[in-house]
Amino acid sequence: MPKHKNLKSRSSFAGIESLEGRILLANAAFSWSMPDRFGLDNDHDGLIDVPNSPDYAQARSGFFVNLDAGRSTGNDLTYDWRVEGGAMARPMTYRSRRPTAQLKNFAEGDYRVTLTVSEPDGSSSTVWQNVRVQDILVVSLGDSIASGEGNPEIPRYNSPDGWPIWADSPADRARHFSTKSAPAQMALELERSDPHTSVTFVSLASSGAKMKEGLVEHQKDRGWDLPAQIPTAAELLGGRKIDALLLSIGANDIRFSDVVRRLVPHGSWLAGIENHSSWNPFNEDFWTKTINPFDDDFGKWGESTADIQADVDSALHVLSYNFAVLAGWIDTLNVQRSDVYLTEYPDPVSGTDHDILNETNGYNMSVDRGEMNWAEAAVLNPLNNLLYNAALGNHWTFVGGIQRAFQGHGYETADPWIVNYAQAMQVQGKDRGEDQAPAGILHPNAVGHQVMANILLQYVQPRFLIPDQVYHGDQDPGPKRRTAADAAPDIMGKFLTELHGSAMGGALGKMKLRVMNQGDVAAKGTVEVEFYMSASGKLDGSASYFGTVPFKKLRIKPGSSANLKLAFKFPKAVPTGDYYLIVRLKAATAAPEARNDNNLVVSSSRVHVTALSAALAATVSPLPGAMARGRKASLMFTLANTGNVAASGTFDVDLYAVSADDPLTTLLIGTASLKVEVSRGKSREYGVRFRVPKRFASGQYVLMARLRPRRPLADGKSEVVEAMAATSVHFT
């Protein structure tokens, strides 16, 4: 064995014992999925199908489940399936030599699916799973924000007749409905995100809809007579339970678009009119036709914002009362109130630093920044606050964060999420009439709808996330899920502060969180706050859990809230990047919560986190040409830390011999423990002593060490470090 200088001061050794190898057995395995129901194009017209028919909405033909046992291992396998549970009167069995099968026309429910794979010699393996056949019924009702106004499926410049093409159902042209809308995009993402569920999506949302003329009564608009949305939904669904009812309503009830139109004449318009070729202040037709491109409200010359404010306040008062009436109408549908998602409105002019809408009239008339600020403070904010209180009072779920997300992305900003006049003319045109502005103006564009869809998904998706459960042999899954009492607390949260700037992993962060009780009884006891960082703003593969903080002795009455101060340390292990903060509220209260699927709170902004890194890399020192079986030997390697924090801790070192003739033959020599400490940017030499097992056959082998930290290092990670020799050694 070669000698090493200064070995005691630079190296550490660990004793090692040889271990016998293990035999791996073949095993049965299968996966399952449900075919998509939304996002299809069965009629091959290039548009997503939106059937809006009773057969589709009620899923009268049942649901399908695909079974795939392709990951099972063995020789010449036979596949025996057994399905039981749900609404089945007796178990169903099926034998095949193919690894795939399909369950057809199944009702929703929980089933136990068992797979047994058998080889010709009689050996077999069994595995089973709980398969939940679950189709998520998403229904969208409301106004132009829900329908996708301004975002037709095919813009008019690409359509055969020069008119925009809307979605695939017959009534969609009248409703100006598009699958680019936020509700449709959310349903598509929900469909694609989980192979274990399917989604049925029904949208009756219509541009121009109000609470009365639209939701509960016919909407007569633009020459169309559209049926009332809620009664139509009841007829389509036939009593089927709605899993998520998405609702956008209120802006048309307070005539928000008319408020903007009434602001236009407030600018320095007179000079522009006087220079217009048709200027004639004594001609009545000029005032009623030329100056009035929208409607009668446009011609209220000389009115002040106080006049407009009086109309808005009156409309808000009526709207607040009507929400209680609307709740009764929604109760006629088969939907839990907590599954009604009332959405906040975006700010269409946030970040706009210049006058707008002057192109709508041909004169020097516009809405200036001061009027935009007034509209936000006096109209949009009170409207969104009213929606929040309506959701709270009716035990619906309020979808907040939309107005805040649109900050800086308004009309004609550097990164706009709002359709401007030129875009509306190009994409949609004046399809409401030549005397009207293009309908899509001041509505979210495709990017804005996608942002809103992501926010909706954060509220809706968590209740449908079901972890895989696989059981082998006679394992038991344990007790069934408990059902909450009718009268129960129901907590949800909202951030009062936001993340900003950047932070190092391990640095201290602070946030304020409002916890609200939307249930029927007080929430008393402990509320645990789980912390996650997520690159996507979802609890998906990009999310990392990094701690829990309990808040004890809380008491929140129904309809009330409590403000919590959160202090946490940014996670050390997440990769460097931009992250949303997500907290999940878990209530250990005296009375169980009515539901646990509305307890996620997501920050509307991101923070840049620089990860701590204890990045160790190993290099094996040169080995002798031969080692004698049954004799002692050593393996030396250098650990270099290229990270930004010291790496220290105890590692378990697994030492392997890989056959140079057959790389698939890997033999474990043994395991030892080793204390490691390497400063950032430094390197240090370590080694292990071992005895070459006599049971190993003579031949050429490559030595490899795998270092497994017993505990996470300073960067929060427990990454395995591998060190493989560059040359082989001969075991004699």
C-alpha positions in Angstrom: 0.0 0.0 0.0 1.4 3.4 -0.9 2.4 5.8 1.8 0.8 9.2 2.3 2.6 12.2 3.7 1.1 14.0 6.8 -1.6 11.4 6.8 -2.6 12.0 10.5 -3.1 15.7 10.1 -4.8 15.7 6.7 -6.8 12.4 6.7 -9.5 10.6 8.7 -10.0 6.8 8.5 -13.0 4.6 9.4 -13.1 0.9 10.0 -15.4 -1.2 7.8 -17.0 -4.7 7.8 -18.1 -6.6 4.8 -21.8 -7.3 4.2 -23.5 -10.1 2.2 -25.5 -9.2 -0.9 -29.3 -9.3 -1.2 -31.6 -10.8 -3.8 -34.3 -8.5 -5.3 -37.7 -10.1 -6.1 -40.0 -9.2 -9.0 -43.1 -7.3 -8.0 -46.5 -6.4 -9.3 -47.2 -2.7 -10.0 -49.8 -0.7 -11.8 -50.8 2.9 -12.4 -54.3 4.3 -13.2 -55.7 7.4 -14.8 -59.0 8.9 -16.0 -59.3 10.1 -19.6 -59.8 13.9 -20.1 -63.3 15.2 -20.6 -62.5 18.9 -21.1 -60.0 20.2 -23.6 -61.0 17.8 -26.4 -61.7 18.6 -30.0 -63.9 15.6 -31.0 -65.5 17.5 -34.0 -62.0 18.4 -35.4 -62.8 22.0 -36.0 -59.7 23.3 -34.3 -61.6 24.6 -31.2 -62.0 23.1 -27.8 -65.4 21.4 -27.4 -67.8 23.1 -25.0 -70.9 20.9 -25.3 -73.0 22.5 -22.6 -75.5 19.7 -23.0 -77.3 17.6 -20.4 -75.6 14.4 -21.6 -72.1 16.0 -21.1 -72.9 17.9 -18.0 -74.6 15.0 -16.2 -72.1 12.5 -17.5 -74.9 10.1 -18.2 -72.6 7.5 -19.7 -70.4 7.3 -16.6 -66.7 7.6 -16.4 -63.7 5.6 -17.6 -60.5 4.5 -15.8 -57.4 3.3 -17.6 -55.3 0.6 -15.8 -51.7 0.1 -16.8 -49.5 -2.7 -15.3 -46.6 -2.2 -17.7 -44.2 -1.6 -14.8 -44.8 -5.1 -13.4 -41.7 -7.3 -13.7 -41.5 -11.0 -14.4 -41.5 -13.6 -17.3 -44.5 -14.4 -19.5 -47.0 -12.7 -17.0 -50.7 -13.2 -16.7 -52.6 -10.2 -15.3 -55.6 -10.8 -13.0 -57.7 -7.7 -12.1 -60.3 -7.5 -9.4 -62.5 -4.4 -8.8 -64.9 -4.0 -5.9 -66.5 -1.2 -3.9 -68.3 1.9 -5.1 -71.8 1.3 -6.3 -71.0 -2.3 -7.4 -73.3 -5.0 -6.2 -70.5 -7.6 -6.6 -66.8 -7.7 -7.5 -65.7 -7.7 -11.1 -62.8 -9.8 -12.3 -60.8 -9.8 -15.5 -57.9 -11.9 -16.8 -55.6 -10.9 -19.6 -52.2 -11.5 -21.1 -52.0 -7.8 -21.8 -50.9 -5.3 -19.1 -53.6 -2.7 -19.9 -57.3 -2.7 -19.1 -60.1 -0.1 -19.0 -63.0 0.2 -16.6 -66.0 1.5 -18.5 -69.2 3.4 -17.4 -68.3 3.6 -13.8 -70.0 5.9 -11.3 -68.0 8.2 -9.1 -66.8 6.6 -5.8 -64.0 4.8 -4.1 -63.0 1.4 -5.5 -60.5 -1.2 -4.5 -58.5 -2.4 -7.5 -56.3 -5.5 -7.1 -53.7 -6.8 -9.5 -52.1 -10.2 -9.3 -49.4 -11.0 -11.8 -48.5 -14.7 -12.3 -45.7 -16.5 -14.0 -46.0 -19.9 -15.6 -44.3 -21.7 -12.7 -47.0 -20.5 -10.4 -45.1 -17.7 -8.6 -47.2 -14.5 -8.2 -47.2 -11.1 -6.7 -50.2 -9.0 -5.6 -50.7 -5.3 -5.3 -53.8 -3.1 -4.8 -54.8 0.5 -4.7 -57.7 2.6 -3.6 -59.0 4.1 -6.9 -61.2 7.2 -6.5 -63.3 7.8 -9.6 -63.7 11.5 -9.4 -64.9 13.9 -12.1 -64.6 17.6 -11.0 -67.6 19.6 -12.2 -66.7 23.2 -12.7 -69.4 25.7 -13.6 -68.7 29.3 -14.6 -71.4 32.0 -14.4 -71.2 35.8 -14.7 -70.2 38.6 -16.9 -67.6 39.5 -19.5 -64.6 38.9 -17.2 -65.8 35.3 -16.9 -66.7 34.9 -20.5 -63.4 36.1 -21.9 -64.5 39.2 -23.7 -61.7 40.6 -25.9 -60.2 37.2 -26.5 -62.1 35.3 -29.2 -60.9 31.9 -30.2 -60.0 33.2 -33.7 -59.5 36.9 -34.2 -61.4 38.6 -36.9 -58.3 39.1 -39.1 -58.0 35.3 -39.3 -61.7 34.4 -39.7 -63.3 33.7 -43.1 -66.0 36.4 -42.8 -64.0 39.1 -41.0 -65.9 38.5 -37.7 -64.3 37.1 -34.6 -65.0 33.4 -33.9 -66.0 32.5 -30.4 -66.1 29.2 -28.6 -67.6 25.9 -29.9 -71.2 25.9 -28.5 -74.0 27.5 -30.6 -74.7 30.3 -28.0 -71.1 31.3 -27.6 -71.2 34.0 -30.3 -74.0 35.8 -28.5 -72.3 35.4 -25.1 -68.8 36.3 -26.4 -67.5 33.2 -24.6 -63.9 32.0 -25.2 -61.9 29.1 -23.8 -59.1 31.7 -23.3 -61.1 33.0 -20.4 -59.7 32.5 -16.8 -62.4 30.0 -15.7 -61.8 27.8 -18.9 -58.0 28.1 -18.5 -58.3 27.1 -14.8 -60.4 24.1 -15.8 -57.9 23.1 -18.4 -55.0 23.3 -16.0 -57.1 21.3 -13.4 -57.7 18.7 -16.0 -54.1 18.4 -17.1 -52.6 18.6 -13.6 -53.8 15.3 -12.2 -54.3 12.1 -14.2 -56.4 10.6 -11.5 -59.3 13.0 -12.0 -61.2 14.3 -15.0 -63.0 17.7 -15.4 -66.4 18.6 -16.7 -66.6 22.3 -17.6 -69.8 24.2 -18.2 -69.8 27.9 -18.9 -72.9 30.1 -19.2 -71.1 33.4 -18.6 -72.1 36.2 -20.9 -70.6 39.6 -21.7 -72.8 42.3 -20.3 -74.5 40.1 -17.7 -75.9 41.6 -14.5 -77.1 40.0 -11.4 -80.8 40.3 -12.4 -80.6 40.5 -16.2 -78.2 37.7 -16.8 -78.0 35.4 -13.8 -81.7 35.0 -12.7 -83.6 36.5 -15.7 -83.2 36.6 -19.5 -80.5 38.9 -20.8 -81.6 40.9 -23.8 -78.5 42.5 -25.3 -77.2 43.3 -28.8 -80.3 41.8 -30.4 -79.9 38.5 -28.5 -82.3 37.0 -25.9 -80.0 34.9 -23.7 -81.6 32.5 -21.2 -81.0 33.2 -17.5 -77.8 31.5 -16.4 -78.8 30.0 -13.0 -82.1 28.3 -14.2 -80.2 27.1 -17.4 -77.5 25.6 -15.2 -80.1 23.8 -13.1 -81.6 22.4 -16.2 -78.3 21.3 -17.7 -77.0 19.7 -14.5 -80.1 17.9 -13.5 -79.3 18.0 -9.8 -75.7 16.9 -10.2 -73.5 18.3 -7.4 -71.2 21.2 -8.5 -67.6 20.9 -7.2 -66.6 24.5 -8.0 -69.0 27.3 -9.0 -66.9 30.2 -10.4 -68.8 33.6 -10.2 -67.9 37.0 -11.6 -70.6 39.6 -11.1 -71.2 43.1 -10.0 -69.3 45.4 -12.4 -72.2 45.7 -14.8 -74.7 46.3 -12.0 -72.8 49.4 -11.0 -72.3 50.3 -14.7 -68.5 50.3 -14.3 -67.9 50.7 -18.0 -70.3 53.7 -18.1 -68.4 55.3 -15.3 -65.3 55.2 -17.5 -67.2 56.6 -20.4 -68.6 59.4 -18.4 -65.1 60.4 -17.4 -64.0 60.8 -21.0 -65.5 64.3 -21.5 -63.8 65.7 -18.4 -60.5 66.3 -20.2 -59.5 69.3 -22.4 -62.0 68.2 -25.0 -63.4 71.6 -26.2 -60.5 72.6 -28.4 -60.6 69.2 -30.1 -64.3 69.5 -30.8 -64.0 73.1 -32.1 -61.5 72.0 -34.7 -63.5 69.0 -35.8 -65.0 69.3 -39.3 -68.6 68.7 -38.1 -68.3 71.2 -35.3 -71.8 73.0 -34.9 -72.9 73.6 -31.4 -76.4 74.5 -32.6 -76.9 71.2 -34.5 -78.7 68.8 -32.2 -77.6 65.8 -34.4 -74.0 66.6 -33.6 -74.6 66.3 -29.9 -76.7 63.1 -30.0 -74.8 61.3 -32.8 -71.3 62.6 -33.2 -70.5 63.3 -29.6 -72.3 60.2 -28.3 -70.5 57.1 -29.6 -71.5 55.0 -26.5 -74.8 55.8 -24.9 -76.8 58.5 -23.2 -74.5 58.7 -20.2 -71.7 59.9 -22.4 -73.5 63.1 -23.1 -73.7 64.3 -19.5 -71.5 67.3 -20.1 -70.3 69.3 -17.2 -71.1 66.7 -14.5 -68.6 66.4 -11.7 -67.1 63.2 -10.2 -69.4 63.9 -7.3 -72.3 63.4 -9.6 -70.9 60.1 -10.8 -70.0 59.1 -7.2 -73.6 59.6 -6.2 -74.7 57.1 -8.9 -72.0 54.6 -8.0 -72.8 54.8 -4.2 -76.5 54.2 -5.0 -75.7 51.2 -7.3 -73.3 49.7 -4.7 -76.0 49.9 -2.0 -78.5 48.1 -4.3 -75.9 45.5 -5.3 -75.0 44.8 -1.6 -78.7 44.0 -0.9 -79.1 41.9 -4.1 -76.2 39.6 -3.1 -78.4 38.2 -0.3 -81.1 37.5 -2.9 -78.6 36.0 -5.3 -77.4 33.6 -2.6 -81.0 32.2 -2.5 -80.9 31.6 -6.2 -77.5 29.9 -6.1 -78.9 27.6 -3.3 -81.3 26.2 -5.9 -78.3 24.6 -7.5 -76.7 21.5 -5.8 -73.6 23.3 -4.5 -72.1 23.9 -1.1 -71.8 27.6 -0.3 -68.1 27.2 0.4 -67.7 25.8 -3.2 -68.9 29.1 -4.7 -65.8 31.1 -5.7 -66.6 34.9 -6.1 -63.8 36.5 -7.9 -62.2 39.9 -7.4 -62.0 42.4 -10.4 -58.6 43.4 -11.8 -57.5 47.1 -12.1 -57.5 47.8 -15.8 -55.4 51.0 -15.6 -52.9 50.2 -12.9 -49.5 51.6 -13.9 -50.8 53.6 -16.8 -48.9 56.9 -16.8 -50.7 58.7 -19.7 -54.2 59.7 -20.8 -56.2 56.9 -22.3 -59.3 56.4 -24.5 -58.8 59.5 -26.6 -58.8 57.2 -29.6 -62.4 56.1 -28.9 -64.0 59.3 -30.1 -61.8 61.2 -32.6 -61.7 64.3 -30.4 -59.2 65.6 -27.8 -61.1 63.8 -25.0 -59.6 61.3 -22.7 -59.3 59.9 -19.1 -56.3 61.3 -17.3 -54.3 59.8 -14.5 -56.1 61.8 -11.8 -59.5 60.4 -13.0 -58.0 56.9 -13.1 -56.9 57.3 -9.5 -60.4 58.6 -8.6 -62.1 55.6 -10.3 -59.8 53.1 -8.5 -60.5 54.7 -5.0 -64.1 55.5 -5.5 -65.4 52.7 -7.7 -63.1 49.7 -8.0 -61.9 49.4 -4.4 -65.4 49.8 -3.0 -66.7 47.2 -5.5 -64.1 44.6 -4.5 -64.6 45.3 -0.8 -68.3 44.7 -1.4 -67.6 41.4 -3.1 -65.3 40.3 -0.2 -68.0 41.1 2.3 -70.7 39.4 0.2 -68.6 36.3 0.0 -67.9 36.4 3.8 -71.6 37.0 4.6 -72.9 34.2 2.3 -70.1 31.7 3.3 -68.7 31.7 -0.2 -65.0 31.7 -1.0 -63.6 35.0 -2.0 -60.9 34.8 -4.7 -58.6 37.7 -3.8 -55.2 38.8 -5.0 -56.4 39.5 -8.6 -56.4 43.3 -8.3 -53.0 43.3 -6.6 -51.6 40.9 -9.2 -52.5 43.3 -12.0 -50.6 46.2 -10.4 -48.4 47.8 -13.0 -49.9 45.7 -15.8 -52.8 48.0 -16.8 -53.8 49.7 -20.1 -50.8 50.4 -22.4 -48.1 49.7 -19.8 -44.7 48.1 -20.6 -46.2 44.7 -19.8 -49.9 45.1 -20.3 -52.5 42.5 -19.2 -55.3 44.6 -20.5 -56.7 44.9 -24.1 -56.3 48.4 -25.5 -58.4 50.1 -28.2 -56.1 49.2 -31.1 -55.9 45.6 -30.1 -59.6 45.4 -29.6 -60.2 46.8 -33.0 -57.8 44.4 -34.6 -58.9 41.3 -32.8 -62.6 41.9 -32.3 -63.7 45.0 -34.1 -67.0 46.8 -33.4 -69.0 43.7 -33.3 -71.6 45.4 -31.1 -72.4 48.0 -33.7 -70.6 50.9 -35.4 -71.9 53.4 -32.9 -70.2 51.4 -30.0 -66.6 51.1 -28.9 -65.0 47.7 -29.5 -66.3 45.4 -26.7 -63.0 44.0 -25.7 -61.4 47.2 -24.6 -60.3 47.5 -20.9 -60.8 43.7 -20.5 -58.0 41.3 -19.5 -56.0 40.0 -22.5 -54.9 36.3 -22.8 -51.9 36.9 -20.4 -54.2 38.6 -17.9 -56.7 35.7 -18.1 -53.9 33.2 -17.5 -52.8 35.1 -14.4 -56.4 35.1 -13.1 -56.6 31.3 -13.9 -53.5 30.6 -11.9 -55.0 32.5 -8.9 -58.3 30.6 -9.3 -56.4 27.4 -9.4 -54.7 28.1 -6.1 -58.1 28.3 -4.4 -59.8 25.4 -6.2 -57.1 22.8 -6.8 -56.0 21.9 -3.2 -59.3 20.2 -2.3 -58.8 17.7 -5.1 -55.2 16.8 -4.4 -55.3 13.1 -3.3 -52.0 11.3 -2.7 -51.4 7.9 -4.3 -52.0 4.9 -2.0 -50.5 1.6 -2.9 -50.9 -1.5 -0.7 -49.1 -4.8 -1.0 -50.4 -8.1 0.2 -52.8 -7.8 3.1 -51.9 -4.3 4.2 -54.8 -2.3 5.5 -55.3 1.4 4.6 -56.6 2.3 8.0 -59.8 4.1 9.0 -62.0 6.0 6.5 -61.9 9.8 6.4 -64.0 11.5 9.0 -67.0 13.7 8.0 -67.3 17.1 9.7 -70.4 18.1 11.6 -72.9 20.5 9.9 -72.2 23.3 12.3 -68.4 23.8 12.3 -65.8 26.5 12.0 -64.2 27.2 8.6 -61.0 29.2 8.5 -59.2 30.8 5.6 -56.5 33.4 5.4 -55.3 36.5 3.6 -51.9 38.2 3.6 -51.9 41.8 4.8 -48.3 42.4 3.8 -46.2 41.2 0.8 -42.8 39.8 0.0 -40.2 42.2 -1.6 -36.7 42.1 -2.8 -34.4 39.2 -2.1 -33.2 37.0 0.8 -30.6 34.4 1.6 -31.6 31.0 2.6 -31.8 30.8 6.3 -32.6 34.6 6.6 -35.4 35.8 8.8 -38.7 36.8 7.1 -41.8 38.5 8.5 -45.4 38.6 7.2 -48.8 39.6 8.6 -51.7 37.2 8.0 -55.4 37.7 8.6 -57.2 34.5 9.6 -61.0 34.6 9.0 -63.7 32.2 10.2 -66.4 31.7 7.6 -68.0 28.9 9.6 -71.1 28.6 11.8 -69.4 28.3 15.2 -66.3 29.8 16.8 -62.8 28.5 15.9 -61.2 27.9 19.3 -57.9 26.3 19.9 -54.6 26.0 18.0 -54.1 27.0 14.4 -50.9 25.7 12.8 -49.4 27.6 9.9 -47.4 25.5 7.5 -44.9 27.3 5.3 -44.0 26.5 1.7 -42.0 28.3 -1.0 -43.3 27.7 -4.6 -41.9 28.8 -7.9 -45.4 28.4 -9.6 -47.6 29.7 -6.7 -49.1 26.2 -6.4 -48.5 23.2 -4.1 -47.0 21.2 -6.9 -43.6 19.8 -7.7 -42.0 23.3 -7.3 -43.2 23.8 -3.8 -41.0 23.1 -0.8 -42.2 22.8 2.8 -40.0 24.5 5.4 -41.7 24.7 8.7 -44.7 25.0 10.9 -45.6 27.6 13.5 -48.5 27.0 16.0 -50.7 29.8 17.2 -52.3 28.7 20.5 -55.5 29.8 22.3 -57.1 31.5 19.3 -60.7 32.3 19.5 -62.3 33.5 16.3 -66.1 34.0 16.2 -68.1 33.3 13.0 -67.6 36.2 10.6 -64.7 37.6 12.5 -60.9 37.5 12.0 -57.6 37.6 13.8 -54.3 39.1 12.6 -51.2 37.0 13.1 -47.6 38.1 12.9 -45.5 35.5 11.1 -41.8 35.1 11.6 -39.9 32.4 9.6 -36.6 31.6 8.1 -36.3 31.3 4.4 -35.6 27.7 3.4 -32.0 26.8 2.8 -32.5 23.9 0.3 -34.6 25.6 -2.4 -32.7 26.4 -5.6 -31.8 30.0 -6.2 -34.8 31.7 -7.9 -38.0 33.7 -7.5 -40.7 32.2 -5.2 -44.2 32.8 -3.9 -44.8 32.2 -0.2 -47.7 29.8 0.5 -49.1 29.0 3.9 -51.5 26.3 4.8 -53.7 26.7 7.8 -54.3 23.6 9.9 -56.8 24.1 12.7 -56.6 21.9 15.8 -59.7 23.5 17.2 -62.3 22.1 19.6 -64.8 21.6 16.7 -63.3 20.2 13.5 -63.4 22.4 10.5 -66.3 22.2 8.0 -63.7 21.9 5.2 -59.9 21.8 4.9 -59.6 22.6 1.2 -59.8 26.4 1.4 -56.9 26.9 3.8 -54.1 27.9 1.4 -52.9 31.5 1.3 -50.6 32.5 -1.5 -48.6 35.7 -1.7 -49.3 37.9 -4.8 -45.7 38.8 -5.3 -42.4 36.8 -5.3 -39.1 37.1 -3.5 -35.7 36.2 -4.9 -34.1 33.5 -2.7 -30.4 32.7 -2.9 -29.9 29.2 -1.8 -27.2 28.1 0.7 -25.0 25.5 -0.9 -22.6 23.1 0.7 -21.6 21.5 -2.6 -19.3 18.6 -2.1 -17.5 16.8 -4.9 -15.2 13.8 -4.4 -12.1 12.8 -6.3 -10.5 9.3 -5.6 -6.7 9.2 -5.1 -4.7 6.8 -7.3 -5.0 3.1 -6.2 -2.5 0.3 -6.2 -2.7 -2.1 -9.1 -3.8 -5.1 -6.9 -5.4 -5.9 -3.6 -5.4 -9.3 -1.9 -8.7 -10.8 -0.9 -9.0 -11.2 2.9 -6.3 -8.5 3.4 -6.7 -4.9 4.6 -6.7 -2.0 2.2 -7.7 1.7 2.0 -9.4 4.1 -0.3 -8.4 7.8 -0.2 -10.5 10.6 -1.7 -10.5 14.4 -1.6 -13.7 16.3 -0.8 -13.9 19.8 -2.3 -16.6 22.3 -1.2 -17.6 24.6 -4.0 -20.6 26.0 -2.2 -21.1 29.2 -0.1 -21.4 27.6 3.3 -19.3 25.1 5.3 -20.1 21.4 5.0 -19.9 19.5 8.2 -21.5 16.4 9.8 -21.4 12.7 10.1 -21.6 10.6 6.9 -22.3 6.9 6.4 -19.9 5.7 3.7 -21.0 2.8 1.5 -18.1 1.1 -0.3 -18.7 -0.8 -3.5 -16.7 -2.9 -5.9 -18.0 -2.7 -9.5 -16.9 -5.5 -11.8 -14.9 -4.1 -14.7 -16.0 -6.9 -16.9 -19.8 -6.6 -16.0 -20.8 -3.1 -14.8 -24.2 -4.5 -13.7 -22.4 -6.5 -11.1 -22.1 -4.2 -8.1 -20.9 -5.7 -4.8 -21.2 -4.0 -1.4 -18.0 -4.3 0.6 -19.4 -2.6 3.7 -20.4 0.6 5.5 -18.6 2.9 7.9 -19.1 6.3 9.5 -17.0 9.3 8.8 -16.9 12.8 10.3 -16.5 15.5 7.7 -15.8 19.2 8.0 -14.9 21.2 4.9 -15.0 25.0 4.8 -16.5 26.8 1.8 -14.1 27.0 -1.1 -11.7 24.5 0.5 -10.9 20.9 0.1 -9.7 18.1 2.4 -8.5 14.5 2.1 -10.3 11.6 3.8 -10.1 7.8 3.6 -11.7 4.5 4.7 -9.9 1.3 5.6 -11.6 -2.0 4.7 -10.9 -5.7 4.3 -11.3 -7.1 0.8 -13.9 -9.9 1.2 -12.7 -13.4 0.5 -16.0 -14.3 -1.1 -15.4 -11.9 -4.1 -14.2 -13.7 -7.2 -10.8 -12.7 -8.5 -10.8 -10.1 -11.2 -10.7 -6.4 -12.1 -12.9 -4.1 -10.0 -13.6 -0.4 -9.8 -14.0 0.9 -6.3 -16.7 3.4 -5.5 -17.7 5.2 -2.3 -21.1 6.8 -1.6 -21.2 9.3 1.3 -24.7 9.7 2.8 -25.1 12.5 5.4 -27.0 11.3 8.5 -28.5 14.8 8.9 -29.0 17.7 6.4 -26.0 19.9 6.0 -26.0 23.7 6.6 -27.8 24.2 3.3 -30.6 21.9 4.4 -29.8 19.2 1.9 -28.9 15.6 2.4 -27.3 14.9 -1.0 -25.3 11.8 -1.5 -21.7 12.3 -2.7 -20.2 9.7 -5.0 -16.5 9.0 -5.4 -15.5 6.5 -8.1 -11.9 5.5 -8.9 -10.6 6.5 -12.3 -8.8 3.1 -12.7 -9.6 -0.5 -11.7 -7.8 -2.6 -9.2 -7.2 -6.4 -9.4 -8.5 -8.5 -6.5 -6.1 -11.4 -6.2 
